[in-house]
């Protein structure tokens, strides 16, 4: 099971994952001034041709979404999300053929925590509810499970359709179908409500003086499209 997040302004990678990687000496980086994770990965990828698509970020525990680092780790809003439930990773699937700096959008996926993931747990102390909690979190940049997910995602996009370029094609089709159904359902409900109101207007001998017949007919036809 996997969930793909398209539109997000998430910041947990910048405010929690990177500080952990720096403290654990797995990464050396200066202070980041970017507003969200997607901007960070988009700029990092676009300015480094050595980063080949498809790629994914280090996979990390979803509990990092509720952590912030300010001299020590603590809950961003009093409570920390449950550990070892969901795993997250950013990914990017395609590079435009004629310009290595132009790439498909960066997305984020969620997956469930598997028993084999227990081999990649780290211990972390964080403050929540004014006390110190000892967390056991998943962090792994060499996860075979996440490599498998990346390969599945890379084989599931469509380079022929702009909206599905670097995105999951089946989700694109599902999104189009849902929008089609919502559009037609909305027009059907509007037609039923207008029919009911028309009967009430006729029963109470209410005459329309604000709009002409042509205007009313135009609005009805527009709703049915």
N, C-alpha and C positions, 0 to 999 in steps of 0.2 A: 504494500500500500504506500502510495506517495501522493503528496499534495504540492501543487505548484502555486506560488504566490507571484502574481504579475505586477500589481501596483502596490508599492510599499515605501514607507519612509522609515524603515527600521534603522536602529542605531546600535544594536547590541554588540556588533562586531567591533566597532570603533571604541565604545565605552567600556566593554567588559572583556571580550575575547582577546583583542590585541594587548591590553594591559597584562592579562595573564601570560600571554606568550612572551612578552618582554621580561616580566618578573621571573619566569621559568627559564630564561635565556634561550628560548627557541626562536626568538626574533629580535632584531635590533632596528628600531625605527624612531624617527623624531616625532615631535608632537604633531597630531593631525588636526587640521582646521576645517575639515569637510563636514557638511551637515548631516549626511546619512551614509549608510553602508553601500548603497547602490552607486552613489556618486564616487565613492572611494574605489570600488572595483572597476567601474566603467573607465575612470581616468587611468588607473593602474594598468588595465589591459590595453587601452588605446595608445598609451605612451611607451609600451614595452613590446616590441615585435617578437621578443624571445618567448613571450607567453603565447603559446599556440592553442587555438581552439580545436576541440572542445576542452574546457578546463573546469575544475571546481575548486572551491576554497577548502580550507581545512574544515572537517565536519566537527560540529560542536553540540553540546547539550542545549536543549531548548530552555533550560533553567537560566542560562546566560541572558535571556531576554529580560529577566527581572533583576539583573545585577548591574551595579555601577561601581566604578573604582574611583575613590577619592582618598588617597593615602592607604586605604584598605578597601576590601570588597564589602559591599553592603547591599541590602535590598533597595531597589529604586523606589518602591512604594510599600514599605513595611514588610511585606511577605515575599518569599522566594518561591517561584514555581516548582512543582514537583520534579525531582531529578530522575534521570533514566526512564523517561517516558517517550519523548520525541527527540530526534536528532535533526539538525539543520545544516544546510550548506548552500552557498551561492554558486551559480554556474553560468557559463556562457558557451553557446554551441557553435557559432559560425563567424567566419571572417569574410568580408567582401573580397572577391577575387582580385579586383584591380586596385584596391587600396587596403593595405594591412591595418591602417588606423581606423577604418570603418568596420564596426562589428555589430552583431545582433545584440539586442538588449540583455542586460544581466538580470537573471531571475533568481528566486530563492525556492528551495524545496524543503519540505518536512517529510520525515519518514519515522516509523516506529523504532523503538529500541529493541534490538534482538539479543538473545542470550550470549552470542559470540562477541557482542560489543563490550562485555564485561572485562575483556582483556585490555581495553584501552581507557580505563578509568583513572582519573586523577583526584587527589584530595585537595579541598579548598576550604578555608575558613572564611565565613562571611557573617555580617551582623544583620539580624532581623528581629523585630520586636524587642529591640534594646538588649539583645543577648547574642552571643556567638554561636553559630551553627556550623557543624562540620559537614561539608557536602562531598558527595562522591559523584563526579561529573564525567561525562564522556567528552574526550578531545582526541582527535586522531587525524593526521594528514596522510595516512597510508592505509585507509580502510578499504578492504576488498569489497565490502558491501556497497560503499558509496561509489567506488569505481564502477561497479556493476550498474548502479542506478544512472551514472553519467553516460555509460555506453547505451543504455536503453533510451534515455532522453535524446542522445545524439542521433539515434536511428529513428526517432519518432517525430521529427519536425518536417517542414516542407519548404524547400528553397524556392519553389515556383510561386508561392502565395506570400505577399509581403507581410500580412498580418500573422502568418504562421512561421515566418522566417526566424529560426532560433527558438521557436516555441513549440509546445506539443501539439501536433496536428489534430489528434482526437479531441483534445480539450477545445481547440479552436472550432471544430465542427459542433461540439456540444454547446458552446457559447452562442454560435450562430443560430442553432436550433432553438435554444431557450429564448433568445431575443425575438425570433420569429413568432414563437408561441405567445410570448407576452404581448407583443404588438397586436396580434389578432384577438387575443383574449380581451385586451383593453377596448378594442373597437366593438366587440360583441357585447360587452357589459354596458358600454355607452349607448348602443342601440336599444338594449332592453330597458335601460333607465329612461331613455327618451320616449320609448313607446308607452311606458307607464305614465310619464308626465303628460304626454299628449292626451291620453284617455282622461286623466284627471282634469286637464284644461277644458276638454270638451264637455265633461260632465258638469263642471261648474261654470260653463259658458264664459270661459276666459278667452278673450280675443287678443291676438298678438298685434300690438301697434308699434312696438319698438323696432321690429325687423320685418322686411318684406318677405313674401313667400320665396322669392329667388334666393335671398340671403339664407333663409332657413334650410332650403334644399341644398345649397352649396355646403353648409356646415355639416349636414348629415352625410353627404357624399364624401366629404373630406375625412370624416371619422371612420368610414367603412374601408378606406384605402389601406 
